[in-house]
C-alpha cells in the first residue's frame, strides 16, 4: 500500500506487498523488494536497490549522496539485502568512484536509531549497530559484529566477524574476528565468549580461538611470533585460519 501523501518517482520500481507511509519520498533509480515496510517521512534516493522484507522507520535517509568532498555527482549506488531493520534517523550513503562506486549492506541486520553508514562501506549479515554508532567511509564490517552505542569507527578500518565493541568506543585500527574492543582508542578486552556460545561454536573451536587470543595479546609476542605459535591451530581450525588471514590482510594494523 502506497499512501496518497507519499511521493514515488515514476521510474522507481516497487515490489509486491510494499507499504510506503505518508510524506515519504522515493526517488528515481530506486528499487524496493517485496514485503518491505517503509514508514512516514523516509527519504530514499538512488541509484539504490533494496531487497525483500526490510523495515525502514521514520526520518531515515537511505541512498543519499555521500559527504566526501571529492564526490562530484557520479552515478554511484547503494545495495541492501533482505530483512534489515533500519530504525529512526539512520543515514546510509552511496559509494564513490574512488572505491567500488558502491555501499553494500547484507541481510538480517539491525541498525538502531541515529546510526550512520558512510560511503563505500561494506556491512555483512546479522550485524547489530546500536544507537548512534557510526562507521566512516570505506569501513568493512563482517558478519555477526555488534557495535555498541556511540561507537565510532575510523575510515578504512576492517572489523572481523563476531567482533564486539563496547559503547562509546573509538576504533582506529582493525579488530580481528571474535575480539572485544573498548575504549578511546579502542584496545582488546578479551574474546566475545558469549557470542561464541550463542552461535553454537564447539568447545574445541572455542579453545583454539582462546589459544589464538592468548598468543596475540597475553604473551607479549610480536605479531610474527604469535602467528608462528598458532600455525598448527590455523592449519586444523578454519576459524583460527580466518583470524590469521584477517591479520595478514590488515592494512591499518590490528588493535593491540
C-alpha positions as CSV (number, residue, x, y, z in Angstrom):
1,X,0.0,0.0,0.0
2,X,1.4,3.4,-1.0
3,X,-0.1,6.3,1.0
4,X,-1.6,9.0,-1.2
5,X,0.6,11.6,0.6
6,X,3.8,9.7,-0.4
7,X,5.9,10.7,-3.4
8,X,7.1,7.8,-5.5
9,X,9.0,8.7,-8.7
10,X,7.5,7.2,-11.8
11,X,10.9,5.5,-12.6
12,X,11.1,3.8,-9.2
13,X,10.5,0.0,-9.1
14,X,8.3,-1.1,-6.3
15,X,7.8,-4.8,-5.5
16,X,4.7,-6.7,-4.3
17,X,3.1,-6.1,-0.9
18,X,5.2,-3.0,-0.2
19,X,3.9,-0.4,2.3
20,X,5.0,3.2,2.0
21,X,3.8,5.7,4.6
22,X,2.8,9.4,4.2
23,X,5.3,12.1,3.4
24,X,7.9,9.6,2.3
25,X,10.0,10.4,-0.8
26,X,11.1,7.6,-3.1
27,X,13.4,8.9,-5.9
28,X,14.3,7.8,-9.4
29,X,16.6,4.8,-9.8
30,X,15.2,3.2,-6.6
31,X,14.2,-0.5,-6.5
32,X,12.4,-1.8,-3.5
33,X,11.8,-5.5,-3.0
34,X,8.7,-7.4,-2.0
35,X,7.2,-7.2,1.5
36,X,9.2,-4.1,2.5
37,X,7.6,-1.7,5.0
38,X,8.6,1.9,4.9
39,X,7.3,4.4,7.5
40,X,6.3,8.0,7.1
41,X,8.9,10.8,6.5
42,X,11.5,8.5,5.0
43,X,13.8,9.6,2.1
44,X,15.2,7.0,-0.3
45,X,17.3,8.2,-3.3
46,X,19.0,6.3,-6.0
47,X,20.7,4.6,-7.6
48,X,19.6,2.3,-4.7
49,X,18.5,-1.3,-4.6
50,X,16.7,-2.6,-1.5
51,X,15.9,-6.2,-1.1
52,X,12.9,-8.0,0.4
53,X,11.3,-7.8,3.8
54,X,13.1,-4.7,5.0
55,X,11.6,-2.4,7.7
56,X,12.6,1.3,7.4
57,X,11.4,3.7,10.1
58,X,10.7,7.4,10.1
59,X,13.2,10.0,9.2
60,X,15.7,7.5,7.8
61,X,17.8,8.8,4.9
62,X,18.8,5.9,2.6
63,X,20.9,6.2,-0.6
64,X,21.7,9.9,-0.3
65,X,24.8,11.2,-2.0
66,X,27.9,11.0,0.3
67,X,29.6,13.7,2.3
68,X,33.1,13.1,0.7
69,X,34.2,16.4,-0.7
70,X,35.7,14.5,-3.7
71,X,32.3,13.3,-4.8
72,X,31.2,15.1,-8.0
73,X,27.8,13.7,-8.7
74,X,29.0,10.4,-10.2
75,X,26.3,7.7,-10.5
76,X,27.3,5.6,-7.6
77,X,24.9,3.3,-5.7
78,X,23.7,1.6,-2.6
79,X,22.8,-2.1,-2.5
80,X,20.9,-3.5,0.5
81,X,19.9,-7.1,1.1
82,X,16.8,-8.6,2.8
83,X,15.2,-8.4,6.2
84,X,17.1,-5.5,7.6
85,X,15.7,-3.2,10.3
86,X,16.6,0.5,9.8
87,X,15.4,2.5,12.8
88,X,14.7,6.2,13.2
89,X,17.0,8.8,11.7
90,X,19.5,6.3,10.3
91,X,21.6,7.6,7.4
92,X,23.2,5.4,4.8
93,X,25.1,7.0,1.9
94,X,26.0,5.8,-1.6
95,X,29.6,5.0,-2.7
96,X,32.3,6.9,-4.5
97,X,34.3,6.3,-7.7
98,X,37.4,6.4,-5.5
99,X,36.4,2.9,-4.3
100,X,34.0,0.5,-5.9
101,X,31.3,3.1,-6.5
102,X,29.1,1.2,-4.1
103,X,28.0,1.0,-0.5
104,X,26.8,-2.6,0.3
105,X,24.6,-3.8,3.1
106,X,23.9,-7.5,3.7
107,X,20.8,-9.1,5.2
108,X,19.2,-9.6,8.7
109,X,20.9,-6.5,10.2
110,X,19.6,-4.2,12.9
111,X,20.6,-0.5,12.7
112,X,19.3,1.3,15.7
113,X,18.3,5.0,15.9
114,X,20.8,7.6,14.5
115,X,23.3,5.0,13.1
116,X,25.4,6.4,10.3
117,X,26.9,4.2,7.5
118,X,29.1,6.3,5.2
119,X,30.2,5.9,1.6
120,X,31.8,2.8,0.3
121,X,31.2,0.8,3.5
122,X,30.6,-3.0,3.3
123,X,28.4,-4.4,6.1
124,X,27.8,-8.1,6.2
125,X,24.9,-10.1,7.7
126,X,23.4,-10.3,11.2
127,X,25.2,-7.1,12.3
128,X,23.9,-5.0,15.1
129,X,24.8,-1.3,15.3
130,X,23.4,0.2,18.5
131,X,22.1,3.8,18.8
132,X,24.5,6.5,17.4
133,X,27.1,4.0,16.2
134,X,28.9,5.5,13.2
135,X,31.2,4.0,10.6
136,X,33.3,6.3,8.4
137,X,34.0,5.8,4.7
138,X,35.4,2.5,3.3
139,X,34.8,0.6,6.5
140,X,34.2,-3.2,6.3
141,X,32.1,-4.9,9.0
142,X,31.9,-8.6,8.7
143,X,29.1,-11.0,9.8
144,X,27.7,-11.1,13.4
145,X,29.5,-8.0,14.5
146,X,28.0,-5.9,17.3
147,X,28.9,-2.2,17.7
148,X,27.8,-0.7,21.0
149,X,26.1,2.6,21.2
150,X,28.1,5.7,20.2
151,X,30.9,3.6,18.8
152,X,32.9,5.5,16.2
153,X,34.9,3.7,13.5
154,X,37.7,5.4,11.6
155,X,37.7,5.3,7.8
156,X,39.2,2.2,6.1
157,X,39.0,0.1,9.3
158,X,38.0,-3.6,9.0
159,X,36.1,-5.3,11.8
160,X,36.2,-9.1,11.8
161,X,33.3,-11.5,12.1
162,X,31.8,-11.9,15.6
163,X,33.8,-9.0,17.0
164,X,32.2,-6.7,19.6
165,X,32.7,-3.1,20.7
166,X,31.7,-1.6,24.0
167,X,29.6,1.6,24.0
168,X,31.4,4.9,23.2
169,X,34.5,3.1,21.8
170,X,36.6,4.8,19.1
171,X,38.2,2.3,16.7
172,X,41.2,3.5,14.8
173,X,42.7,0.1,13.8
174,X,41.4,-3.3,12.6
175,X,39.6,-5.5,15.1
176,X,40.3,-9.2,14.5
177,X,37.4,-11.7,14.4
178,X,35.9,-12.7,17.9
179,X,37.8,-9.9,19.7
180,X,36.0,-7.5,22.1
181,X,37.2,-3.9,21.8
182,X,36.6,-1.0,24.2
183,X,37.9,2.5,25.0
184,X,39.3,5.6,23.1
185,X,41.4,4.5,21.3
186,X,39.8,1.0,21.5
187,X,42.0,-1.8,22.8
188,X,41.4,-5.5,23.1
189,X,39.4,-6.5,26.1
190,X,39.0,-10.3,25.7
191,X,37.1,-12.6,23.4
192,X,33.4,-12.4,22.6
193,X,32.8,-15.6,24.5
194,X,29.1,-15.1,24.9
195,X,28.7,-14.7,21.2
196,X,30.7,-17.9,20.6
197,X,28.4,-19.8,22.9
198,X,25.2,-18.3,21.5
199,X,26.2,-19.1,17.9
200,X,26.9,-22.8,18.6
201,X,30.7,-22.9,18.3
202,X,32.1,-26.2,19.6
203,X,34.2,-26.3,22.7
204,X,37.2,-27.4,20.6
205,X,36.8,-24.4,18.4
206,X,36.4,-22.1,21.4
207,X,39.6,-23.4,22.9
208,X,41.5,-22.9,19.7
209,X,40.3,-19.3,19.4
210,X,41.3,-18.7,23.1
211,X,44.8,-20.0,22.4
212,X,45.0,-17.6,19.4
213,X,43.9,-14.7,21.5
214,X,46.4,-15.5,24.2
215,X,49.2,-15.7,21.7
216,X,48.2,-12.4,20.2
217,X,47.5,-10.4,23.4
218,X,48.7,-12.2,26.5
219,X,52.2,-13.4,25.9
220,X,54.0,-10.2,24.9
221,X,54.8,-11.7,21.5
222,X,55.3,-9.8,18.3
223,X,52.6,-10.4,15.6
224,X,55.0,-12.6,13.7
225,X,55.9,-14.6,16.8
226,X,52.2,-15.0,17.7
227,X,51.3,-16.2,14.2
228,X,54.1,-18.8,14.3
229,X,52.8,-20.1,17.6
230,X,49.3,-20.6,16.3
231,X,50.3,-22.0,12.9
232,X,49.2,-25.5,13.9
233,X,45.8,-24.4,15.1
234,X,45.4,-22.4,11.9
235,X,46.1,-25.5,9.8
236,X,43.4,-27.5,11.6
237,X,40.8,-25.0,12.6
238,X,39.1,-22.9,9.9
239,X,38.1,-20.1,12.4
240,X,41.6,-19.7,13.5
241,X,42.8,-19.6,9.9
242,X,40.2,-16.8,9.3
243,X,41.8,-14.8,12.2
244,X,45.3,-15.4,10.7
245,X,44.1,-14.4,7.2
246,X,42.5,-11.3,8.6
247,X,45.7,-10.2,10.4
248,X,47.8,-10.9,7.3
249,X,45.5,-8.8,5.2
250,X,45.2,-5.9,7.6
251,X,46.3,-2.6,6.1
252,X,45.9,-0.4,9.2
253,X,47.3,-3.0,11.7
254,X,45.2,-4.6,14.4
255,X,44.3,-3.2,17.8
256,X,46.8,-4.3,20.5
